[in-house]
Amino acid sequence: MGMLLRAVVLLFLVLTAISGIRRIFGMLVSSGRDSESLNSSGNMVKDPVCGTYVSPQTAFSARNEFFCSEECRTKFLTPR
């Protein structure tokens, strides 16, 4: 019984450490990505298909809408 408890505690500690590392790494990656995608005025636009925020300078556009990818643009323009 003691070995099982030790294994569970060790597993919990390992998973907690992995979660913390992912959180720290995610903050570092997202902060760099955000600064690259901001336009000169700092405005972002929301893709109406997937909800991703993109810079109007790098976005795909159609009908006064902005899209994160050609795929989202095509989905928006394709009649249902």
Secondary structure, 3 states (H helix, E strand, C coil): CHHHHHHHHHHHHHHHHHHHHHHHHHHHHHHHHHHHHCCCCCCCEECCCCCCEECCCCCEEECCEEECCHHHHHHHHCCC
